[in-house]
Amino acid sequence: MTNEDGLVKGVMFFYAGTPPAGLAADSHVKICQRAEGAERFATLYSTRDRIPVYSAFRAPRPAPGGAEQRWLVEPQIDDPNSNLEEAINEAEAITSVNSLGSKQALNTDYLDSDYQRGQLYPFSLSSDVQVATLTLTNSAPMTQSFQERWYVNLHSLMDRALTPQCGSGEDLYILTGTVPSDYRVKDKVAVPEFVWLAACCAVPGGGWAMGFVKHTRDSDIIEDVMVKDLQKLLPFNPQLFQNNCGETEQDTEKMKKILEVVNQIQDEERMVQSQKSSSPLSSTRSKRSALLPPEASEGSSSFLGKLMGFIATPFIKLFQLIYYLVVAILKNIVYLLWCVTKQVINGVESCLYRLGSATISYFMAIGEELVSIPWKVLKVVAKVIRALLRILCCLLKAICRVLSIPVRVLVDVATFPVYTMGAIPIVCKDIALGLGGTVSLLFDTAFGTLGGLFQVVFSVCKRIGYKVTFDNSGEL
C-alpha cells in the first residue's frame, strides 16, 4: 500500500514507531509492503532512481524455505487511483494498472544486463510469507558476485552478531538501504554506489545501535561504522533512529562483542576473496545460492533424470560431507595461520612504531635545540651590547662632571666684573644712606641736648621765683 501515510501504517517496523527523519523528497514514495492482508515490512522508494531508499523490518529469522518463483510490482506507485493494496505479479499488473513502469522498475529493466534484482530485505530473512519480499520495490541492481556476498554478510551479521546481543531479537529494528550512483541500467534503474545496514536494539537498559556499509566494488568488504557516522555518509544527512536509538543508555559491552564478531566476519570475507579463484566446486555455489531468490522456473526433469538423481543423491551428500569437513579443516588451519601471522605482523608493526616514534622524538629534540641556538646567540649579543652601552653612558657622565668644574670657575670669573660693577651703585647707595643717617643722628642729638638744657634752666628759674615774660616788643 502506498500513500502519504504509507510508512505510518508500518510503524511497527520502526524504533519508537518513528520512521527515519530528513529523507523527505518529491520523488520518494512511502510503501507499507503487504501480503495476504497483513503488513510485512516498510519501504521508502525513489521513483527517480527506481530503487528503494531503504527497507525497514524486524529481526527474527526463520529457517529458509521455498519461495514462489515470481517478482511483484506495487500498483499504486504508477497508478495512485488503483484500489489494489498489495503487490501483484507484473504479468497481472499489465492489464489492471495504468502507466505501469512509469515510476518503478520492471523485470524487463533487468533483462539482458549484467545486474540481478538484489533484495534489501532478503527473502531468506523474512519471518512471514516470503513472496512479500520478492517485490521490485525491495530490489536494486546488483552483480551476481556482490549479491551473493551481500546476502552472506546479512545472514552472518544477523545470526552471529546482532540477534544474539539483543535478547530474542524481538526488540531488534533493521534498516537496509542504498545510495545511488550516476550509472543506470538501461538509463532507468540506478545502480547503488553502496548499500548500508543500520541496527537498533531497544532492550531496556541494554540497548545499542550499529551501522554497516558495503561498497559495490568487488574487492571491498563490509565495514562497521557508528550510526552517527553512517548518517553523515547518506544523502540529506538523515536521523535513522529517534534519539539515535537511546544513545545515552547504550550498552558498550555488547557493542564491543558485536565488533569482535564483525571482525571475524571481515577476516572470513577476506579469506573467501583470496580463495575465490581456487574454489570452483559446485557445493560452495549451492550453499550461497540457497540464500538467493529464484529467478525463473526450470523445465520439468525427465523420469530418468529423477531416477538418476535419486540414486546419486546419497553419494553426492557423502561427497559434500567430506568436502565440508576438508574445507572446514583447511579453513581453520588457514584461519589459525592468519591469526598467528596477524599477531606477528602486529608485534612487528608495534616495535617499528615505537622505534620510529623514539627516533622522531630524538631528532625533534635535537632540531629544537639547533633551532634555539641562533636565538640564544642573539640574546647574548643583545646583553653584551646593552652592557657596553651602559659603560659608555657612565664614561660620558664622568667626563661631563669633570669638565663641568673648570667651566663653572671660568663662568664665575667671567661674571665677577659684572657682579662687581653692578654692586657699586648699591654700595654707594648704602654709604649715602649711612652718612645721611649719621648727620641726621648728630642733628637730632644736638637739638635734643639744647632742648634738654633749656628745659632744665627753665625749670630752675621757675623754682627760684623769677618769672620770665616777654612783652610785645620782645624784651624781657
BELLINKA-V12010 format. One record per helix or strand. SS is the DSSP state (helix for helix, strand for strand). FROM is the first residue (numbers start at 1). TO is the last residue. If there is no record, write none. Layout:
# BELLINKA-V12010
ss=SS from=FROM to=TO
ss=SS from=FROM to=TO
This chain:
# BELLINKA-V12010
ss=strand from=2 to=2
ss=helix from=8 to=13
ss=helix from=15 to=17
ss=strand from=21 to=21
ss=strand from=28 to=35
ss=strand from=38 to=46
ss=strand from=51 to=58
ss=strand from=72 to=73
ss=helix from=75 to=78
ss=strand from=88 to=89
ss=helix from=90 to=96
ss=helix from=107 to=109
ss=strand from=116 to=119
ss=helix from=123 to=125
ss=helix from=130 to=133
ss=strand from=135 to=135
ss=helix from=136 to=138
ss=strand from=139 to=142
ss=helix from=144 to=165
ss=strand from=172 to=185
ss=strand from=189 to=201
ss=strand from=208 to=215
ss=strand from=223 to=225
ss=helix from=227 to=233
ss=helix from=235 to=237
ss=strand from=239 to=239
ss=helix from=243 to=249
ss=helix from=252 to=278
ss=helix from=282 to=289
ss=helix from=303 to=464
